Amino acid sequence: MPKNTAIGLAFTAEQVLCCIIRQEDDVIVWETDLSFSHHSWQKSLKEMVKQRGLQGACCYFALTAHWYKMHTIDRPDVADDEVFTAIKWPLHELSGQATNLVYDYADLPANVGGQRKVLVVALARQEVEKLSHAIYKAELNLSAVSVEEFTVTALMPIRKEAIISLVQEHGEEVVLNIVKDGKIYFSRRLKGYENIGTFSESELDMGIVDSLCVQIQRSMDYFESQLRQAPVQGIVIKLDSQHAEYLSAKISSAMGVPCELFIPDLICADGLNFKMASFSCLGAAYSHFVLAAQQNTSIKHAADNKDEIEHEAAH
């Protein structure tokens, strides 16, 4: 299987979503969108892989909120190589268990009150083992397990300015991230908008838009005052509503910040569009190409440094 193909899976409350992304020259194309039931997804995935000759392809799966817990905690005051182990104890206090969990963490770029923080994700070990086993049985190469906060971020362009993303899977909570330089500075979930897709424009104006803007403003205030960061310069949204353009315009007007639809840097194959997409699923697969680009950049920098050293040595 060529390295230019990646499969993304997203495990939502309702179904298992699957996408296939390929890189053709310098263009990345979203070419396939599928969905499976929780009851039969293992069988369906295996059959799809066999039919399409995708054995050995890299697979990335993302979990939505009901699968895991996310905590922001103080970074343990230990050596960097001991942080992972040290996190086990505060995680145990927060969750009431630790032995039956798998977890990972990411350093948050900004301190809070002079204290370094980490974002910790924890989920049931048996669930990860079950999902991983099914992917291996489908003859795929499981490359990464992630959660939607991070897979959505993979779809965002790297910018020096802070950007808020509002992303929602069908019928689920809204994920709000504040991202700068490709890193999550702040993340939270907004409850109460799970049925936003059922509202008309006039119904959205009856408190829904105002409520959403209040939540955005609170997040912006925290980012500026507690994290001591420059103001957010833009907002991108991918909400579970057929009135996304209307919501975008209303949010932009209310917040005084440009708000646009979240459009990833991908080409959609015929019949596909971002309105129908799961960004958790797309972002999971797209992270394959983000990582590849980062590795290529590192290799180029290493080669440039080597040439510079050799040139200096020769003179």
N, C-alpha and C positions, 0 to 999 in steps of 0.2 A: 504494500500500500504506500503510495507516494506521501511524502511528508507535507504536501500542500493541502491535506484534507484533515478536518477536525469535526468531531461529532459532539454536540452539546445535548445534555439531558437536564431537564428541570422537573423536580418532583414537587408538584403543587398539591393542595388539599384535594382537588378534584380529579387530577389526571397526571400522567407522565408525558411531558412534552419533549420532542426531539427535533433537532435541526442539524443540517449538514452544511458546512461552509468550506469552500475551496479557494485557494489562491491561484489565480491565472495571471502569469507575469507579475505585474505590480498591482493588480486589482483583486480585491477580496469579494467573493460572490456568495451570497446566501442563496443556496440552490434548492433546499428541501426543507419542508415543514411538516411534521407529523405529530399525532397524539395517540397515546395508548391508554387503556384503562388500567387502574391499579391492579385489577384482578389478573390481567393477562399480559402486562407489559414485558415481562421477561421473555415469554415465548415470541411476542410480536417483534421485540428488538432483535432477537437471535435470527428470526426469519428475514427481517429486513437486511441485516448485515450480510447474510448468505446470498440473498437475491441480488444485492448491489455490489458484491465482491469487496466489502469493506473490512474484511478480516485484518486485524493488526492496526487499524486506524486508531489514532489518539482520541480518547473519549474524556470529556470533562463533565462532571455533573454538579448541579447547583441545587441547594435545598431552599425552600421557602420557609417562612417564619414558624409555622407550627411544628417544624422538625427540630428546632434548636433554640437555645437561649443565648443571648448576647449580653455581655456585661462590660462596663468600663470600670477598671479598677486601678489602684495605684501600682505602678511598676515596682516589683520587689527590688530592694536595695541589695542586689547581689551581682556577681559577674555576669556578663552577657550570656555565657554558655550555661548559666545556672538558672536563668529566668524561667524557662519552660517548666522545669521541675518545681521551682518555688511557687508558681502560679497555682499549683494543685491545691494548696491549703486554703487560700482565700476563696477559690472556686468551690471547695468542699463546704465552706461556711455559707456561701450564697445559694448553693443548690441542694445541700443536704446529702450529697453523695459525690464521689469522685472516682471510685473504683470501676463503676459501670459506664463511665463517660469517656469519650475521646474529645480532645480539645486542641485548639491552637490559638495563637495570639498574633496581634500586629501592634507595633509601637505607634502611638498617635504622635504626629509631628509637633504639636503645641502643648506646652505645659499648662496646668490649671493651678493657679496660686503657687507657682514654683514647683509643683509636684508633677513628675513624669507619669503619664498614663498609658495603659495598654487596653486594647479592645480584645476581649476574649470570647470565643465562640465554643459552645459545648453542646454535644448531642449524644444520644444513647449509642453505646458501642455496638449493640446487637443490630441496630438499624443500619449502621455503616457497613458492618460485615455482610449483612444480607444484600444490600444494594451492590456492594463491590463484587460479591460472588456472582451475582446475575450478570454483571458486565463482563467479567472474565469468562463466564460460560458462553457469552455471545461472541467470544474471540476478539474482543476489543482490548486495547491497551489503556487501562485506566491511568490517566495522567495527573488528575487533580480532583479533589473534592472541595467545593467552595459553597458560599452562601450568597444570597442575592445582593446584599450590600456591596460585595466585592466584584461580583460578575458584572453588575450594572456599571460600576466604575471603570471597568476595562473597556467599555464602549465609548467613554468620554475622551475627547482630545486632551492632551496635556497642555495646560495653560497656566501661566503665572498668576492670573487673576482667579479669585475664588468664585466658584459656580455652585449653585444649588441645583440638585436634580431631584425631581419628584417622579417616582416610578411605581407603578401598581400592576400586579398580576390580577387577572380576572377574579373579582369577588374577594380580594384580600386587602390587607392594610396598605397604606401608602408608605413607601420607604423614602425618607428624606435624607439625602447626603449633602454635606458641604465638602467639595473637592477642590484641591489646589495642587498644582504641580503633579497631578496624577495620584495624589494621596488623599485618603479620607481624613479630614480634620474633625468631623462631627457627623454623627448618624443617629437617627431616631425613627420611630415608627409612629404614624399618625392613625389613630383609631377613629372609627365613626364614619369612614368614607367607603366602606365595603360595597355599598349599594349605589354609589355615585353614578354608575352606568344606567340606572333606571330613571334618572331625572332629566326633564326637559330644560331648555335654557331659562325659561321663566322660573322654574322650580329651583334651579341652581342659584338664581338671584335672591331666593327667599332664605338667605342665611348661610348657604353652603359655601359660596365664594368668600364671604366675609370671614367665616370660621377658618377656612383654609389659609387665608391671608394672615390671620392672627397667629396661626401656628408657624407660618414662614417667618413672620416678624420676630417672634420669640426666638427662633433658631438663629436668625441674623443678629439679634441683640446679644445672645450668648457668645456667638462667634467673635463679635467685636469686643465685648466688654470682658468676658472671662478668659478667652483665648488670646486677646489683645492682637487681633488681626485686622487688616484693612477691610473696608466694606465689601460685601459680595457685589460682583459686577454683572451677574446674569443669572437667569433661571431657565432650566429646561425641564419640560414635563412630558411624561408618557403615562397618562391616566386612563383608567378603564371607563371611558366615556366617548360617545360619538360626537360630543361637543367640545373636543379638546382644543380646537382653534379658538372657540369662544372663551373657554376658560383661560387660555393663554393670554388673550387680549385683556380680559378683566383683571387678571393677576398683575400684568404689566402696568396697567393704569393705576391700580390700587397701591402697588409697592413702589412705583417710581423706578423700577429696574427692568431692563429688557427681559421679556419672557418669550421663549420660543418652543416649538415642538422639538422633542429630543429625536434627532435624526442621526443615527450612527454612520460612520464612514464605511458603508457597505453598499454593494450593488445588489438589488433585489432581482431574483430571477422572475420570469414571467409568471403572473398569478400571485406573487407575494408582495406584501407591503408592510410597513412598520406598524400600522394601526392594528394589525392582526397578530403581531409578533409577541412572543414572550421574551422580554429583555434579559431575564435571568438565564434563559436557555441560550439566546444569541451571545450574551456576554461570556457564558461558560466556554463556548466553542471559540469565540473571538480571542479569548485570553491566550490561546495557543499561538496566534500570530503576534500578539503583543510580546509574549515571552521570546519568541524567535527573533523579533526585531531588536529587543534589548540585548540578546546574546550576540547578534551580529554587530551591534554598536560597540559592545565590550571588546569583541575580537578586533574590530577596526581600530579602536583606541589603543589596544595592546600592540597591534602591528605598527601604528604610527609612533608610539613611544619607543618601540624597538628600533625603528629606522632612525629616529632622532638621536638615540643613544649611540648607535653605530656611527652615525655621521659625526657626532661630537668626538668620539673616540678616534676616528680617522684623522681628525684635525688637531 
